[in-house]
Amino acid sequence: MSDQNPPAASPPPLPEQSAAEAARATGAPTSRPAHHPAADPDDTGVPTVTGDAGDVGRGFFAALFDLSFRTFITRRLASVFYFVGLIAIAIGFIVYFVGGILNGISLLWFNVGAGVTAIIATVVIVPVLTFLAIILLRFVIEGVVALIAIAENTERTAQHTKR
């Protein structure tokens, strides 16, 4: 085998003019057009609300009592589920954190090493588990919302491809 290095590749040739010069020469606009959110198509899969504000509640309750399950309410309630889950996790954090500290303090009277270990373990483990619980809650809710979005988009595609 040869210990010679292969010749270095030469860089690609540069264009004769810059992109800005080429755009000016063709008369193309040099800046992007202004962004108009109202003109953008809604590709999120979330149904847009039209009509009066009172229609929103009626649509929700109609979907809630839809026995055919053709309308999904999960996407509308995802933020509520997340908020309630965060509150439950916060309550659990407070209960386990305070309980662990008090348990560690009570152990100090009988065994100093066990008491200090319980307090340190509580201060380290409870916040880590709380953080992991928040991540898991978010993953589960995002997964359910993604599944509902897939179902809604599949239904919409099926409606548009019927012959």
N, C-alpha and C positions, 0 to 999 in steps of 0.2 A: 504494500500500500504506500501511497505517496503522501508525504506530509505537507504537500503544497495546498495553499488555500485557493478556493475557486475565485475567479476574477469577480470583483465587486460589480454588482448590477448598476447600470447607469440609471439615473433618475428619468422619469418620463418627460417628454418634451413639454415646455410651457406653451400655452396658447399665445397667439400673436397679440391679443388684446385682453384686457380684464373684462370681467362679466359686466361691470358697470358701463364700460365703454361700449360693449356690444349691445347692451340694452338701450343706451342712448342712440346708437346708430340705427337700431331697428324701430325706434319710436315707442318702445315698450315703457310702461310706467316704471319709474325707479323706486317707488315705495309701494308698500302693500296697501290695498284699499282699506278703508275704515271698517272695523268689525261691527256688525249689526246683529246683536243676539236675537232680535225678533225675526230676522231672516234665516237663521240657522234651522235646519231640520232637527226635530227632537228625536234622537236615536238612542235615548236612554231606556226605552221600553216602559217608562212610567207614563200612564195616561195623563194627558193634559186636562186641566180643569177649565171648563168653559161655562159661561152662564153666571148665574147669581151665586153669591157666597153661600146661600141657604142650600144650594144643590149639593154642596160638598158633604154635608151631614147625611142627607137623604141617600146619596150614593154609597156612603160607608155603611149605613144601616141596611140598605138593600143588599149590599154585598155580604154583610154579616149573617143575614138570614136567607142567603141563597142556598137552597137545599141541593142544587145541582153542582155546586162548587165550581162554577165557571168563572167567577170573579174572585181574585185573591186579595186578601186584606193584609197579608203578612208584610208586604213592602211598606204599606202605610203605617203599620204599627212597629216596625223594626226599631225606630228610635225610642219608642216607649219601652219596648222590651229591653233595650240596651240600658236605658236610664234606670229601670227597675232592677235589672241585674247588677248595675253598679252600686245601687243603694244596698242591695242584699250583700254584696261582697264587702262593702264598707262596714256594714253592721257586723258581719262575721269577723272582719279584721279587728274591730274595736273589742268585740267579745273575747276573741282568742288572745289578742295582745294584752289586754288588761288582765284577763284570767291567767295567762302565763307569767306575767310579772308578779301578780299576787301569789301565785303558787310558788314561784321562785323565792319570794320574800318569806313565805311561810316555811319553806325548806331550810332557809338560813338558820333557823333556831335549832334544827336537829343536825344538819350536816351542811357546813358552809360550802364545801365543794359542790355538792349537788344543787344547792340554791343558786350559786353563781353560774353554774353550767346551765340551769334551767332559764335563768334570766338572759344569759347571752344567746342561748338557742332561740328563745322567744323573740329577741330583738333582731336576730338574723333570719330565722326561718319564716316567721309569720309575714313579714313584708315581701319576701321572695315568693311565697305561695300566693299571696294576694295579687302580686303582679302577674304571675302565671295564670291565675283565675280570670283576671281581666282580659288577658290575651286569648284564653280559651273561649270566653264569652263572646268576644269580638269575632273570632274565627267561626264559631257556630252560627252566629247571627248573619255574618257575611255569606256563609255557605248556604243557609236557607234562602236568603234574599237572592243569591245567584241562581239557585235552583228555580225559584219562582220566576225570575227574569227569563230563564231559559224556557220555561213552560209557556210564559206569555208570548215570547217571541216565536216559539214553535207554533203556537195556536194561530198567531197572526200570519205566519208564513203559510200555514195550511189553508187559511181562509183565502189568501191571495193566489194560491196555486190550484184551487178547485176548478175543474173543467165543466 
